[in-house]
Amino acid sequence: MMHDEIVVRKKWLSEESFKHALNYCMVLPGPEAQQLATYLGWLLHGTKGGVIAGILFLLPSFFLLTALSYIYLSYGDQIWLSSIFEAIKPAVLAIILITAYRMGKKTIHSKLLALVMVLSLLAHMVFAIPFPLIIFISALVGYVYSRKSSALIVPENTSAQGHGMPDSAWHILLVIGLLWLIPVIALITLGGWQNPLTQMSWFFTKMAFVTFGGAYAVLPYIYQAAVEHFQWLTPTQMLDALALGESTPGPLIMIVAFVGYLGASAQDYWLGDSHLLMGSLGALVATWFTFLPSFLFILLGAPWVEKTKGQLKVQIPLQFISAAVIGMILQLAVFFGFHVLVTESFTLNISGLVIALASAVALGKAGWSILQVIGAAATVGLVTAWIA
């Protein structure tokens, strides 16, 4: 959509500039789509353009997910709503699998990269190695390999056009640093270091710096922390978060607002006796610390990244990271598949399996969009609730 609007219709940027911006954002950690919007705004109008584009890209989906989080907690026990969620979840499983397959076709160019993918999957599933550590090890092995061999296929270097307006790097670093530090100090002052909101600020900051490969690659890390470590959500609620993210417009990673809302609303209320205000604050904290580093990467990091384009010592480790990311996405599919297709009595969920298979065929063969698949699944759930 951004390409069609900015390059084709309005002709604000050339095809070369757009592809360069996309390539740049793909090698960065954090939310790729929002970074691309920020980068395009920066190319057109410098720092002000980047900030405005990046913020406005997020606001609509933030307000929507916050409102849906309130509805979920207030009315989630309604039969019709739970039936819709139960039908959407198998469709989401199909979306994850199709995404992993398509990413794999573009990324896995050798048996070595396939091995990295499989080992990453097993490292988390069998040995419960944290996602950031898997990424670090993959990058380290890739760097060592790059010193000895150039056998892997390295993407072509795409030269950039110097549209960006010059800004003071120190000024940008200072402003973004303060925008991170002041809220952290405020949260520590209000609730202490162990307060969930303070923990969210640190966790989502780490997530923004260590997660490569888009929203699907981030989800295993979010699950590991939010469900297993901090216990902000239950496994079922995490499934519902993904279902909400897939069925609403905006970047999928905005499910962090849902995670923040539910995580904060389960704690002692600072702001009255309703989960609305406390949950909204949690959604804001999760969103703020997830996306703030992206502005740093775009506004400050572009010159350095440009210099490393095409260098094997950078490109090969990134290929290893991409392979590891696909392994983590497959691990996510295994997790969701177990919870969606296996009932509490450990029998096969036949209806869920049928929806998952039909969704996979619709996405992979029939050319349906994700929203069409989600809409069809939601309709099935609604009809099922009506019949029941």
DRENNU-323597 format. One record per residue (C-alpha): residue number from 1; residue in three letters; x, y, z. Coordinates in Angstrom, 2 decimals. Example, Ala and Ser with C-alpha at 12.3 -4.5 7.8 and 13.67 -1.06 7.14 Angstrom:
2
R   nr  rest       px       py       pz
R    1   ALA    12.30    -4.50     7.80
R    2   SER    13.67    -1.06     7.14
END
This chain:
388
R   nr  rest       px       py       pz
R    1   MET     0.00     0.00     0.00
R    2   MET     2.82     2.41     0.84
R    3   HIS     4.55     1.59    -2.44
R    4   ASP     1.37     2.13    -4.44
R    5   GLU     0.61     5.44    -2.76
R    6   ILE     4.09     6.99    -2.52
R    7   VAL     5.83     5.65    -5.64
R    8   VAL     3.08     4.84    -8.15
R    9   ARG     0.32     7.35    -7.46
R   10   LYS     1.95    10.41    -5.91
R   11   LYS     5.46     9.80    -7.30
R   12   TRP     7.06    11.28    -4.20
R   13   LEU     9.96     8.80    -4.38
R   14   SER    11.56     6.69    -7.09
R   15   GLU    11.35     2.90    -7.23
R   16   GLU    15.06     2.71    -6.35
R   17   SER    14.67     4.90    -3.27
R   18   PHE    11.70     2.88    -2.02
R   19   LYS    13.48    -0.46    -2.47
R   20   HIS    16.53     0.90    -0.69
R   21   ALA    14.38     2.04     2.23
R   22   LEU    12.73    -1.38     2.40
R   23   ASN    16.08    -3.22     2.30
R   24   TYR    17.37    -0.99     5.08
R   25   CYS    14.40    -1.68     7.35
R   26   MET    14.58    -5.43     6.73
R   27   VAL    18.04    -5.67     8.31
R   28   LEU    17.01    -3.76    11.43
R   29   PRO    15.54    -5.27    14.60
R   30   GLY    12.05    -4.23    15.58
R   31   PRO     8.80    -3.55    13.68
R   32   GLU     9.67    -3.37     9.98
R   33   ALA     6.46    -1.74     8.67
R   34   GLN     6.56     1.16    11.09
R   35   GLN    10.25     1.66    10.41
R   36   LEU     9.56     1.82     6.69
R   37   ALA     6.88     4.46     7.21
R   38   THR     9.31     6.47     9.34
R   39   TYR    12.10     6.06     6.80
R   40   LEU     9.90     7.27     3.91
R   41   GLY     8.82    10.28     5.93
R   42   TRP    12.49    11.02     6.69
R   43   LEU    13.44    10.79     3.02
R   44   LEU    10.76    13.32     2.15
R   45   HIS    10.99    15.81     5.01
R   46   GLY    13.86    14.94     7.32
R   47   THR    13.43    14.28    11.02
R   48   LYS    10.04    16.02    11.29
R   49   GLY     8.69    13.98     8.40
R   50   GLY    10.00    10.74     9.87
R   51   VAL     8.53    11.42    13.31
R   52   ILE     5.12    12.43    11.94
R   53   ALA     4.91     9.46     9.57
R   54   GLY     6.03     6.99    12.23
R   55   ILE     3.57     8.24    14.87
R   56   LEU     0.56     8.49    12.58
R   57   PHE     1.24     4.99    11.29
R   58   LEU     0.74     3.70    14.86
R   59   LEU    -2.05     5.79    16.37
R   60   PRO    -5.13     4.29    14.66
R   61   SER    -4.24     0.68    15.46
R   62   PHE    -3.17     1.63    19.00
R   63   PHE    -6.56     3.15    19.81
R   64   LEU    -8.36     0.26    18.10
R   65   LEU    -6.44    -2.45    19.97
R   66   THR    -6.87    -0.63    23.28
R   67   ALA   -10.63    -0.40    22.73
R   68   LEU   -10.80    -4.08    21.72
R   69   SER    -8.80    -5.02    24.82
R   70   TYR   -11.44    -3.29    26.97
R   71   ILE   -14.23    -5.12    25.12
R   72   TYR   -12.36    -8.40    25.47
R   73   LEU   -12.04    -8.13    29.25
R   74   SER   -15.56    -6.77    29.71
R   75   TYR   -17.51    -9.04    27.35
R   76   GLY   -15.11   -11.85    26.43
R   77   ASP   -17.28   -14.46    28.12
R   78   GLN   -20.11   -13.94    25.61
R   79   ILE   -20.77   -17.10    23.58
R   80   TRP   -20.84   -15.34    20.20
R   81   LEU   -17.51   -13.60    20.83
R   82   SER   -15.76   -16.72    22.11
R   83   SER   -17.08   -18.68    19.10
R   84   ILE   -15.56   -16.13    16.72
R   85   PHE   -12.21   -16.39    18.50
R   86   GLU   -12.29   -20.18    18.38
R   87   ALA   -12.85   -20.09    14.62
R   88   ILE   -10.21   -17.44    13.94
R   89   LYS    -7.42   -19.24    15.82
R   90   PRO    -7.04   -22.14    13.31
R   91   ALA    -6.96   -19.58    10.49
R   92   VAL    -4.16   -17.76    12.30
R   93   LEU    -2.25   -21.04    12.54
R   94   ALA    -2.49   -21.39     8.75
R   95   ILE    -1.29   -17.81     8.30
R   96   ILE     1.79   -18.48    10.44
R   97   LEU     2.66   -21.64     8.48
R   98   ILE     2.20   -19.98     5.09
R   99   THR     4.31   -17.02     6.25
R  100   ALA     7.12   -19.33     7.37
R  101   TYR     6.98   -21.18     4.04
R  102   ARG     7.16   -17.99     1.98
R  103   MET     9.97   -16.54     4.08
R  104   GLY    11.85   -19.82     3.83
R  105   LYS    11.69   -19.83     0.02
R  106   LYS    13.35   -16.41    -0.03
R  107   THR    15.84   -17.01     2.77
R  108   ILE    17.01   -20.64     2.92
R  109   HIS    19.53   -20.78     0.05
R  110   SER    21.74   -23.60     1.37
R  111   LYS    21.80   -26.70     3.56
R  112   LEU    23.74   -24.75     6.17
R  113   LEU    20.99   -22.17     6.52
R  114   ALA    18.43   -24.99     6.71
R  115   LEU    20.48   -26.49     9.53
R  116   VAL    20.51   -23.14    11.36
R  117   MET    16.72   -23.00    11.02
R  118   VAL    16.22   -26.50    12.45
R  119   LEU    18.69   -26.02    15.29
R  120   SER    17.01   -22.75    16.27
R  121   LEU    13.64   -24.51    16.37
R  122   LEU    15.01   -27.30    18.57
R  123   ALA    17.00   -24.92    20.78
R  124   HIS    13.84   -23.22    21.93
R  125   MET    11.44   -26.18    21.91
R  126   VAL    13.69   -28.74    23.56
R  127   PHE    16.18   -26.70    25.58
R  128   ALA    14.11   -23.53    26.19
R  129   ILE    16.99   -21.27    25.11
R  130   PRO    15.78   -17.64    25.14
R  131   PHE    15.04   -16.03    21.78
R  132   PRO    17.65   -13.20    22.09
R  133   LEU    20.38   -15.75    22.88
R  134   ILE    19.44   -17.80    19.81
R  135   ILE    19.68   -14.67    17.65
R  136   PHE    23.05   -13.73    19.18
R  137   ILE    24.51   -17.21    18.66
R  138   SER    23.23   -17.31    15.07
R  139   ALA    24.81   -13.94    14.30
R  140   LEU    28.09   -14.97    15.95
R  141   VAL    28.29   -18.24    13.99
R  142   GLY    27.41   -16.36    10.82
R  143   TYR    30.18   -13.85    11.43
R  144   VAL    32.75   -16.62    12.01
R  145   TYR    31.56   -18.34     8.82
R  146   SER    31.80   -15.08     6.87
R  147   ARG    35.49   -14.87     7.74
R  148   LYS    36.13   -18.23     6.11
R  149   SER    33.76   -18.51     3.19
R  150   SER    31.67   -16.46     0.76
R  151   ALA    29.64   -19.42    -0.49
R  152   LEU    26.29   -18.04     0.59
R  153   ILE    24.31   -15.89    -1.75
R  154   VAL    24.59   -12.28    -0.72
R  155   PRO    21.79    -9.87    -1.67
R  156   GLU    22.65    -7.25    -4.21
R  157   ASN    23.63    -3.90    -2.88
R  158   THR    21.12    -1.18    -3.55
R  159   SER    22.44     2.33    -3.62
R  160   ALA    20.47     5.07    -1.89
R  161   GLN    19.60     8.53    -3.05
R  162   GLY    20.52    11.21    -0.58
R  163   HIS    17.08    12.62     0.13
R  164   GLY    17.42    12.79     3.90
R  165   MET    17.94    16.18     5.49
R  166   PRO    21.04    16.40     7.75
R  167   ASP    20.40    16.41    11.48
R  168   SER    22.55    16.44    14.58
R  169   ALA    23.16    12.86    15.68
R  170   TRP    23.84    13.91    19.24
R  171   HIS    20.63    15.93    19.37
R  172   ILE    18.59    12.94    18.16
R  173   LEU    20.31    10.61    20.61
R  174   LEU    19.69    13.00    23.51
R  175   VAL    16.00    13.54    22.73
R  176   ILE    15.19     9.85    22.24
R  177   GLY    17.26     8.96    25.29
R  178   LEU    15.23    11.37    27.43
R  179   LEU    11.97    10.10    25.94
R  180   TRP    13.02     6.64    27.15
R  181   LEU    14.55     7.60    30.50
R  182   ILE    11.87     9.97    31.85
R  183   PRO     8.97     7.46    31.63
R  184   VAL    11.16     4.72    33.16
R  185   ILE    12.04     6.96    36.13
R  186   ALA     8.35     7.89    36.52
R  187   LEU     7.27     4.23    36.54
R  188   ILE     9.97     3.27    39.04
R  189   THR     8.96     6.19    41.27
R  190   LEU     5.27     5.24    41.18
R  191   GLY     5.52     1.49    41.54
R  192   GLY     9.11     0.38    42.05
R  193   TRP    11.32    -1.78    39.85
R  194   GLN     9.26    -4.97    40.31
R  195   ASN     6.01    -3.32    39.25
R  196   PRO     4.63    -4.90    36.03
R  197   LEU     4.57    -1.56    34.21
R  198   THR     8.23    -0.97    34.99
R  199   GLN     9.05    -4.51    33.90
R  200   MET     7.12    -3.90    30.68
R  201   SER     9.19    -0.81    29.92
R  202   TRP    12.43    -2.80    30.15
R  203   PHE    11.13    -5.94    28.42
R  204   PHE     9.64    -4.18    25.39
R  205   THR    12.79    -2.07    25.03
R  206   LYS    14.89    -5.25    24.91
R  207   MET    12.46    -6.78    22.44
R  208   ALA    12.86    -3.84    20.07
R  209   PHE    16.63    -4.28    20.03
R  210   VAL    16.96    -8.05    19.64
R  211   THR    14.05    -9.22    17.47
R  212   PHE    14.66    -9.54    13.73
R  213   GLY    12.26   -10.73    11.05
R  214   GLY     8.98    -8.92    11.67
R  215   ALA     6.02    -9.58    13.93
R  216   TYR     5.90   -13.37    13.59
R  217   ALA     9.50   -13.60    14.71
R  218   VAL     8.78   -11.38    17.72
R  219   LEU     5.81   -13.41    18.94
R  220   PRO     7.77   -16.34    20.43
R  221   TYR     9.80   -13.87    22.47
R  222   ILE     6.64   -12.11    23.66
R  223   TYR     5.03   -15.42    24.57
R  224   GLN     8.08   -16.62    26.46
R  225   ALA     8.15   -13.47    28.58
R  226   ALA     4.48   -12.47    28.90
R  227   VAL     3.07   -15.97    29.48
R  228   GLU     5.86   -18.08    30.95
R  229   HIS     8.10   -15.61    32.81
R  230   PHE     6.01   -12.61    33.91
R  231   GLN     2.61   -14.38    33.64
R  232   TRP     0.86   -11.26    32.42
R  233   LEU    -1.35   -13.39    30.17
R  234   THR    -2.55   -16.99    29.95
R  235   PRO    -1.73   -19.10    26.87
R  236   THR    -5.37   -18.75    25.74
R  237   GLN    -5.21   -14.96    26.05
R  238   MET    -2.02   -14.94    23.98
R  239   LEU    -3.81   -16.89    21.27
R  240   ASP    -6.65   -14.39    21.41
R  241   ALA    -4.12   -11.55    21.13
R  242   LEU    -2.82   -12.95    17.88
R  243   ALA    -6.35   -13.47    16.60
R  244   LEU    -7.15    -9.82    17.36
R  245   GLY    -3.95    -8.64    15.71
R  246   GLU    -4.66   -10.57    12.52
R  247   SER    -8.27    -9.42    12.30
R  248   THR    -7.66    -5.68    12.73
R  249   PRO    -5.95    -3.13    10.44
R  250   GLY    -2.49    -1.85    11.23
R  251   PRO     0.81    -3.60    12.06
R  252   LEU     0.46    -7.05    13.63
R  253   ILE     3.05    -6.18    16.26
R  254   MET     0.48    -3.81    17.76
R  255   ILE    -0.73    -6.80    19.77
R  256   VAL     1.79    -5.49    22.31
R  257   ALA    -0.98    -3.02    23.24
R  258   PHE    -3.26    -5.96    24.06
R  259   VAL    -0.48    -7.62    26.08
R  260   GLY     0.20    -4.38    27.96
R  261   TYR    -3.50    -3.80    28.62
R  262   LEU    -4.14    -7.25    30.06
R  263   GLY    -0.86    -7.30    31.97
R  264   ALA    -1.55    -3.96    33.67
R  265   SER    -5.25    -4.56    34.29
R  266   ALA    -4.47    -7.69    36.32
R  267   GLN    -2.46    -5.65    38.84
R  268   ASP    -3.44    -3.39    41.71
R  269   TYR    -5.15    -0.33    40.28
R  270   TRP    -3.46     3.04    40.64
R  271   LEU    -6.15     4.79    38.62
R  272   GLY    -9.58     4.03    40.08
R  273   ASP   -11.40     0.69    40.28
R  274   SER   -11.86     0.08    36.54
R  275   HIS    -9.48    -1.85    34.32
R  276   LEU    -9.96     0.75    31.56
R  277   LEU    -7.51     3.37    32.84
R  278   MET    -4.92     0.97    34.22
R  279   GLY    -5.14    -1.23    31.15
R  280   SER    -4.85     1.76    28.81
R  281   LEU    -1.72     2.86    30.67
R  282   GLY    -0.27    -0.62    30.20
R  283   ALA    -1.11    -0.52    26.48
R  284   LEU     0.60     2.87    26.20
R  285   VAL     3.72     1.67    28.04
R  286   ALA     4.03    -1.44    25.86
R  287   THR     3.55     0.55    22.66
R  288   TRP     5.85     3.40    23.66
R  289   PHE     8.84     1.22    24.53
R  290   THR     8.31    -1.13    21.57
R  291   PHE     8.38     1.57    18.92
R  292   LEU    10.61     4.30    20.39
R  293   PRO    13.87     2.49    19.45
R  294   SER    12.68     2.34    15.83
R  295   PHE    12.93     6.10    15.59
R  296   LEU    16.48     5.85    16.89
R  297   PHE    17.41     3.24    14.27
R  298   ILE    15.96     5.28    11.40
R  299   LEU    16.97     8.80    12.39
R  300   LEU    20.42     7.92    13.73
R  301   GLY    21.46     4.59    12.25
R  302   ALA    21.00     5.13     8.51
R  303   PRO    24.51     6.46     7.73
R  304   TRP    26.25     3.51     9.42
R  305   VAL    24.01     0.90     7.80
R  306   GLU    24.62     2.45     4.38
R  307   LYS    28.37     1.93     4.77
R  308   THR    27.95    -1.77     5.59
R  309   LYS    25.73    -2.59     2.61
R  310   GLY    27.10    -5.49     0.60
R  311   GLN    29.84    -6.40     3.09
R  312   LEU    30.01   -10.15     3.68
R  313   LYS    30.88    -9.73     7.36
R  314   VAL    27.49    -8.04     7.81
R  315   GLN    25.30    -9.72     5.20
R  316   ILE    26.13   -13.35     6.05
R  317   PRO    25.39   -12.98     9.80
R  318   LEU    22.08   -11.37     8.79
R  319   GLN    21.30   -14.43     6.65
R  320   PHE    21.99   -16.67     9.65
R  321   ILE    19.70   -14.49    11.75
R  322   SER    16.96   -14.77     9.13
R  323   ALA    17.26   -18.57     9.12
R  324   ALA    17.03   -18.62    12.92
R  325   VAL    13.99   -16.36    12.78
R  326   ILE    12.17   -18.84    10.51
R  327   GLY    12.97   -21.58    13.00
R  328   MET    11.38   -19.49    15.75
R  329   ILE     8.30   -18.87    13.59
R  330   LEU     7.95   -22.62    13.11
R  331   GLN     8.26   -23.04    16.88
R  332   LEU     5.43   -20.54    17.24
R  333   ALA     3.35   -22.60    14.80
R  334   VAL     3.99   -25.76    16.84
R  335   PHE     2.91   -23.99    20.02
R  336   PHE    -0.25   -22.52    18.53
R  337   GLY    -1.01   -25.73    16.67
R  338   PHE    -0.96   -27.74    19.89
R  339   HIS    -3.25   -25.32    21.71
R  340   VAL    -5.63   -24.89    18.77
R  341   LEU    -5.84   -28.43    17.37
R  342   VAL    -5.62   -30.47    20.59
R  343   THR    -8.49   -30.30    23.05
R  344   GLU    -8.21   -30.33    26.84
R  345   SER    -8.94   -34.07    26.78
R  346   PHE    -6.03   -34.54    24.30
R  347   THR    -8.25   -35.36    21.33
R  348   LEU    -8.02   -33.83    17.87
R  349   ASN   -10.09   -30.70    17.27
R  350   ILE   -11.63   -31.74    13.94
R  351   SER   -13.42   -28.45    13.24
R  352   GLY   -10.25   -26.50    13.99
R  353   LEU    -8.24   -28.75    11.67
R  354   VAL   -10.76   -28.24     8.85
R  355   ILE   -10.64   -24.44     9.25
R  356   ALA    -6.83   -24.49     9.35
R  357   LEU    -6.56   -26.61     6.19
R  358   ALA    -9.18   -24.55     4.35
R  359   SER    -7.40   -21.33     5.37
R  360   ALA    -4.04   -22.67     4.17
R  361   VAL    -5.53   -23.60     0.78
R  362   ALA    -7.24   -20.21     0.49
R  363   LEU    -3.97   -18.38     1.25
R  364   GLY    -1.57   -20.61    -0.63
R  365   LYS    -3.59   -21.68    -3.66
R  366   ALA    -6.66   -19.50    -4.07
R  367   GLY    -4.84   -16.20    -3.53
R  368   TRP    -7.06   -14.95    -0.72
R  369   SER    -5.80   -12.10     1.43
R  370   ILE    -5.29   -12.48     5.18
R  371   LEU    -8.31   -10.28     5.92
R  372   GLN   -10.49   -12.40     3.63
R  373   VAL    -9.41   -15.58     5.40
R  374   ILE    -9.94   -14.05     8.85
R  375   GLY   -13.34   -12.68     7.77
R  376   ALA   -14.44   -16.08     6.49
R  377   ALA   -13.29   -17.81     9.69
R  378   ALA   -15.06   -15.22    11.86
R  379   THR   -18.25   -15.76     9.86
R  380   VAL   -18.02   -19.52    10.47
R  381   GLY   -17.65   -18.85    14.20
R  382   LEU   -20.63   -16.49    14.24
R  383   VAL   -22.82   -18.96    12.38
R  384   THR   -21.74   -21.73    14.74
R  385   ALA   -22.74   -19.62    17.77
R  386   TRP   -26.08   -18.78    16.16
R  387   ILE   -26.86   -22.43    15.42
R  388   ALA   -25.85   -23.48    18.93
END
